[in-house]
Amino acid sequence: MLFRLGVACARHRFVVLLVWILALAAAVATALGGLTGERLFDRLSSSGPSVSGEAAAAQTLVQGSPGDKTESLTLLVHDADLTSPQLRGILESTSADISRMDGVTGVVNPLAVPALPNGSPNPAIVPLLAVDGSGVLLTTSMSTVNGHTSDATLGAVESRLNDAADEIGRLLPGATAEVGGAPLLVDSLVAVAETDLQKGELIALPIALVVMLVIFGGFLAAGIPLVGAIASIIGALGALFAFSYLMTIDTTVLNVITVIGLGLSIDYGLLIVSRFREEFRALVQQTGATATPDSPVPGAVRHDPSSFGQARHELMLAAVGRTIDSAGRTVLFSGLTFAIAAAGLLVFEPIIIRAISIGAVSVVLIAILTALVLIPALLGYVGERLLRPGILTRIPWLGGLLTQFGDIAPPEGVFSKLTRRIQRAPVLVAVGGVALLLVLGSPVLNINVTNSGADAIPRSSSQFTFVTTLTENFPLATEPEVQLVADTDEASAAAWAEHVGALPHVTGVTAPLERNGHWVARVYVEKHEGPGVVREIRSERPGFANWVGGSSAAAVDYTDSLLRSAPWALLIIVAATCALLFLMTGSVVIPLTALVISTISLGAAVGVLVWGFQEGNLGGVLNFDTGSISGVDPLVLTLVLTFGFGLAMDYEMFLLSRIKEHYEQGESTRLAIETGLQSSGRIITSAGLIIVVVFAGFATGDLLQMKQIGVALAVAVLLDATLVRVVIVPAVMTSLEKVLWWAPAWMQPLHARFGLRE
């Protein structure tokens, strides 16, 4: 079937390319061009990961149901004299103008609220006054429809507040005036994500092109995988735009899915083009330089051409068919393995993880389609020219160098020689390689899993100054890190608050205030100690109905939710991967060793993540504030383990398909490992290098989560494509050569009936 698909796509290349062009044009017009009135970037959110739990229940009790919520914008003024007539006049006129706007439900100007008889400020406005007495917040509440304020109302209020901020800046030298709020924060993070996306592509694509020029020696062969990558990215953006009407798509989802699609499609394109050149050359050599239309070409469609050119064209079509039937089969099952790993994320509760799961499955399917349909069509146009030496190989000094790094591996080379050396002492090499991975992964023993939170807002965000000033000078106006909510009398609530105030790492507790029929107290904790304090409070419950809320409590609920679902996700991924590898190899030993080695390798990648971010060793290189990070974000950890495993299985498939191919041709296990690695080693290391570049390019962005994901996956792929696949796997497989292909007797008929074969 795959052979016929490859030949059909190459033969009917015009129709195939026309369909692709129309589909991609539709994706560009809708997702990027705003044909429907909105672009994909207009539909992104940045609400952060959340789950239903105790913290969410506490927030609902204090603030009312989500349907009762309003959106707000705030004018923040700091380092100003609050008695200044000019400041009071600006705030009064601004309040009056905004209160008359449609959609505005309220404006609070603290300077217009009378003080108490004793001269102290009214308790209702204390959160809107800076703790140092030199700042004030003017807040505007706006009605919402389906949770969002209309663009007209939001734009009008923002414009008026910006005018007031400009006026304060002119009339009160030295004062800080910033406009902010949740809607503007979301917009700013979306803008940062869009910039990071463009920056990552500008870094990754040119370097990937250079690497493929070295591999293929010419622009034509190197350009085909890049065309497939660009098509995959556009297709992924179109898919995400469609899904944005079904679920909330976070900014993190966009960048994660794009980088995964880019890396996989380049990998798959590289494998297909390389195998095509190998198959085409083999067919030309088999039929001789003077091949005629009567030359027997297995699987070729017979015609009655009268020219050598037509016969060569038939050879090219047969080569495309053979490529899709071999390398294409590897791509298909490699992609399915990755898709299964991504689908395992669907068992998690947070919407953001489910959105990433669906997006990842979509982009993997698109990457498979580009490899099995689009690239064969492109080969139908340029395939016959790919046997000619590339233009770069004609440069005297450079040509010789590129020839040594060509995509077609000779029977004897670096990888076969390395494998023979490894096979002299395979157990020693395997133990040494695993020991090195364990050393790299040792920082995992000190891992602290915690949400990044507001500390992760990048400096490039237009809301950075507003958020940092608000957090430092208006703590009561920000979401509490830990909050006590009690359904009891005031005395009992006060006693609970007093008890909590004596706990370790708690620096203070406010007196309980009544809100929505419940007593509420804010708990102040030492930096980065919020989750621990939440768990301590929840471990000693008072004798009345109570809830522990706040941002740290929400982070604890989120992490606990992931831990509850993780075993199910792990079971799905492990079971599906073992089943696919068994169907591919007929062995139960190979899937188990692959799982163990991949787990150790991923542990090393997470160890580097902990060392670089939690311990702050990469702060200078990647330009982030090490003091704002206390651990590894659970979302980052989940995605790194899932996608890192998927990529590891990618290279496992690349290598095993060749080893199995040589083994079925009658070679011994040792020889099959040697020739299989020699056949695939260049492609694996080249593909790995390109993916490392892709991930590293996106790690240079400003979003902290993407930095962590980019670095961890780059390290995971670098280790997997070099140390693991080239050294540890051959050593382990050689050590187990006597039982490597073993399977229980009852499973052997299953493989004979359903096994995946070339």
Helices and strands as residue ranges (DSSP letters): H 2-11, H 13-27, I 28-32, G 41-43, E 44-45, H 54-63, G 66-68, E 71-78, H 85-99, E 104-108, G 110-112, G 123-128, E 136-142, H 151-171, E 176-180, H 182-216, H 219-243, E 249-250, H 251-287, H 308-343, G 344-347, H 351-369, I 370-374, H 375-382, G 383-387, G 391-394, H 396-404, H 414-422, H 426-441, G 442-446, G 453-456, H 464-473, G 475-477, E 482-487, H 490-501, E 506-509, E 513-515, E 518-525, H 530-539, E 545-549, H 551-585, H 589-609, I 610-614, H 619-622, G 626-628, H 634-664, H 669-699, H 704-719, I 720-728, H 729-735, H 748-754
